[in-house]
Amino acid sequence: MATINTLSVLFILVPILGALLLVLNLLLAVHNPDNQKIQSFECGFSAFSQTRSRFSVAFYLVGILFLLFDLEIILIFPYAVSAYNNEAYGLWMVVIFILILTLGFVFEFGKGALKISTVESDSNSASSSKNDYII
């Protein structure tokens, strides 16, 4: 009989257990649909207006920029942990990496990707379009 690796048992057992728990939830859960449960929750009050409001695409850009610089920290962290054991080669790789990211940040800043304008200032400018906002 072949020996069973503990990791292979884990990869087989965890998906089966997850699927079993999902099926049990679907079978045993109380289904009591209600109109109040489907609507959005506004701090205990009924919504005064439509809860889906328009907002600028610039918020997505800020989110993407945050994600990129967060990944930068994740990629630099292993060097920071092992900086005592690294030699000059590791230091130069991190310096080059930070320089490339700094050049990218300067490019984004120069292109105006970090500038967030308000709806009022966009309505006054001739360059605004309806495609700048998401509903």
N, C-alpha and C positions, 0 to 999 in steps of 0.2 A: 504494500500500500504506500502510495506516495505521501510524503509529508506535506501538510497544508501550511502555507505561509500565513502568519498572523495578519499581514497587510492585505493579502488577497481575501481573507475572511472578512476583514473590515470593509473592503470595497464591495463585497457581495452583500453583507449583512446590512449596512447602513442604507442603501437605496431600497431594499426590501422593507426595512423597518419604517422608513419615511413614507413609502407608498401605502403600507398597512395603516399607519396612523392617519393619513389623509382619507383613506376609504372609510375608516371607522368614524372620523369626524363627519363625513358626508352622510353616513347612514344613521348615526345616533344624535346628530345635532337637531335642535328644535328649529323648525322653519316657520317663522311667524313674520311674513313680510308686512310692512306698514309704510304708508306714504311719508310719515315723519322720519322714519329710519333711512329713507332713500335721499331725502333732501340734505343740503349742506348745513352744518352746524355753525351758527353765528353767536357764540357765547350765550346760548340759552334763549336768544330772541329770534323771532321770525325775521327772515331777511327783508330789509326795506327795499332793496333793489336787486338787480341781477348780481349774483355773486362772482360771476366771471367778468373781470375787468381787463381792459387793454393795458399792456405794459410794453416797454421798449425792448427791442432785440438786444440792446446794449447790456441788459442784465445777463443774457446768455453768454455774451462775450466775456463779461467779468467772471462768470462761472467757469468758462473754459480756461481763462487765464489763471484763475485760482488753482484749477486742477493741474495745469502744467507746472506751476511753481511749487505745488505740493509734491508732485512727482520728482521735482528737482531735489527737494529735501530728502525724499526717500532714497534717491540715488546717491546723495552725498553722505547719508548717515553711516553706511558701512565703512567709509573712509574715516569718518570721525571716530568711530569705535576702535578701529585698528590703526590709528595715526601713529602710535608709538612704534609699531612694527614696520610701517611703510617706510620706503626710502624716498629718494628724490624723484624717482619715476612716478610713484603714486601721487606725490604732491603736484608734479607738473600736469598729470592727467586731470586732477581736480581743478587746477588753475585754468587749464584750457576749457574744461567743461563749464566753469563759471563764466569765463569770457564769452563763450558762445551763447550762453543764456542771457548775459548782459547785453550783447549785441542784438539778440532777439527782442529783449525788453525795450531797448532804445528804438528799434524799428517799429514795434507796436505803438510806442508812445508818439513817434513821429507821424505815423499813419492816422493817429487820432482814435485808435481802438479803445483807449482808456477814457475818452471823453464821453460823459453821459449827459445828454441834454434833456431838458424837460419838455413836456408836451406843448407848453405855452411858447417856448422859444422856437420849437420846430414849426408851429403853425405860422409864426411870423416870418420865417425864412423861406426863400423861394426854392431851396434845394430839398425840402422835405417831401416825402411821398407817402402814400398809404401803405406801401410795402415795408416801411420801417417799423411797423407795429404788428404784434400778433394778438389775435383775439382769443 
